[in-house]
Amino acid sequence: MARKVGSVGSITAEAILNEACKLFARFGYAAVSMRQIAAAVGVQASAIYQHYPNKQEILVALLNNHMDALLEAWNNEVRDEDAAAALERFVRFHIRYHISRPDEVFLSYMELRSLEDQGFRIIERKRHTYENIAKTILRHGADEGTFSASDPHVAAMAILAMLTGVNTWYRSGGRLSQQKIEDLYVGMVMGSVGLTAVSKA
Amino acid sequence: MARKVGSVGSITAEAILNEACKLFARFGYAAVSMRQIAAAVGVQASAIYQHYPNKQEILVALLNNHMDALLEAWNNEVRDEDAAAALERFVRFHIRYHISRPDEVFLSYMELRSLEDQGFRIIERKRHTYENIAKTILRHGADEGTFSASDPHVAAMAILAMLTGVNTWYRSGGRLSQQKIEDLYVGMVMGSVGLTAVSKA
């Protein structure tokens, strides 16, 4: 049951998104009700509807915010540098950004199936924008002659899957430091595009 | 509503698993009811309970069958050969096996969260058995001096994520043949462990 712990005015769209993110990641989008989200936030369901007319808009907002923040974070990171340096920067950035947001990343991959047409198109476009960052670096490296000529689309998808996969096994405080993990992946990714592994391993 | 299209005897555990797999992959485990599974099979819900006492056992059976079939398929594939040849064989096997079973693979990764204790332990052990195939090949190559010394655990997880990622973008009949895709990944994986890319790209 929804608990009434604050006035409508005291809840924010952000609190709704935070709780919805946790619930969707735990139970799956389709299994979570607006009532459950309201209970987790500590308000009546009606208060949720003042911010989001339906559950689908909550999902779209979550995935959209995640992609916007990711793209903006990369924009703050990118430098004018050669392809090998850019690829190393991208690898470290992607791992660091994703392992600190496990629920958002899980949802962003798993609940694409739950997006309706318009929301899907918005999120898909932003995902392509992000994938294109990796493709552009790889194409740049191939043009420079630094990277082995390969298929930049396939190579980008392979590298992104490899990097995001860290989320499936990484535990903070585990055997390896985040720095060491980044180093190992930089070495593997560099090798995968034909550069001598530069890992500090 | 459940439709009655056949006698109880005519439905098999296999039909239940097939329909449950599709429904779980589409809507998520938590959102699917035994009644929905029965309707998809075309029987009353009571007929489902004669095979599986609850939904959790259906999920465990699905994931368990998937892992058993995967491990058996690799056992039929494995040869006594050097680490580089074994790694190439593993890459081609993993891609081929997984892209032909998208729903099972999606569930096997996404619904680990929905397994209860005993089922989780069973599936987790079999997943480790499979991961250990890759780790053993990588350790073997490092011992031989063929592969660059790296962390076999991290390298195995990175390579498995990269390979399984094919499922997120591969469409049968797309721009690239399955053979070409395998070749590109063989090249990248070989490079990632410090071997010269041997891709036929």
Contacts between the chains, C-beta under 8 A, distances in Angstrom:
chain1	res1	chain2	res2	distance
A	26	B	113	6.8
A	27	B	28	7.7
A	27	B	30	4.7
A	28	B	27	7.7
A	28	B	28	3.1
A	28	B	29	6.8
A	28	B	30	5.0
A	28	B	31	5.9
A	29	B	28	6.9
A	30	B	27	4.7
A	30	B	28	5.0
A	30	B	30	7.4
A	30	B	31	3.4
A	31	B	28	6.0
A	31	B	29	8.0
A	31	B	30	3.4
A	31	B	31	4.2
A	109	B	168	7.5
A	110	B	110	5.4
A	113	B	26	6.8
A	148	B	187	7.5
A	148	B	191	7.3
A	148	B	197	5.4
A	149	B	201	7.2
A	150	B	184	6.3
A	150	B	187	6.6
A	150	B	188	7.2
A	150	B	197	7.8
A	150	B	199	7.1
A	150	B	201	5.7
A	151	B	176	7.4
A	151	B	184	5.6
A	151	B	201	6.8
A	154	B	176	7.1
A	154	B	181	6.8
A	154	B	184	4.9
A	154	B	185	7.7
A	155	B	184	7.4
A	155	B	188	6.5
A	157	B	165	6.3
A	157	B	166	7.8
A	157	B	168	7.4
A	157	B	169	5.2
A	158	B	162	4.9
A	158	B	165	6.5
A	158	B	166	8.0
A	158	B	184	7.7
A	158	B	185	6.4
A	158	B	188	5.5
A	159	B	162	7.5
A	160	B	165	7.2
A	161	B	161	5.4
A	161	B	162	5.2
A	161	B	164	7.1
A	161	B	165	2.4
A	161	B	166	7.8
A	161	B	168	6.8
A	162	B	158	4.9
A	162	B	159	7.5
A	162	B	161	5.2
A	162	B	162	3.9
A	162	B	165	7.2
A	164	B	161	7.1
A	164	B	165	7.9
A	165	B	157	6.3
A	165	B	158	6.5
A	165	B	160	7.3
A	165	B	161	2.4
A	165	B	162	7.2
A	165	B	164	7.9
A	165	B	165	7.5
A	166	B	157	7.8
A	166	B	158	7.9
A	166	B	161	7.8
A	168	B	109	7.5
A	168	B	157	7.4
A	168	B	161	6.8
A	169	B	157	5.2
A	176	B	151	7.4
A	176	B	154	7.1
A	181	B	154	6.8
A	184	B	150	6.3
A	184	B	151	5.6
A	184	B	154	4.9
A	184	B	155	7.4
A	184	B	158	7.7
A	185	B	154	7.7
A	185	B	158	6.4
A	187	B	148	7.5
A	187	B	150	6.6
A	188	B	150	7.2
A	188	B	155	6.5
A	188	B	158	5.5
A	188	B	192	4.1
A	188	B	193	7.5
A	189	B	192	7.2
A	191	B	148	7.2
A	191	B	191	4.4
A	191	B	192	4.6
A	191	B	193	6.8
A	191	B	194	5.6
A	192	B	188	4.1
A	192	B	189	7.2
A	192	B	191	4.6
A	192	B	192	4.3
A	193	B	188	7.5
A	193	B	191	6.8
A	194	B	191	5.6
A	194	B	197	5.5
A	196	B	194	8.0
A	197	B	148	5.3
A	197	B	150	7.8
A	197	B	194	5.3
A	199	B	148	8.0
A	199	B	150	6.9
A	201	B	149	6.9
A	201	B	150	5.6
A	201	B	151	6.7
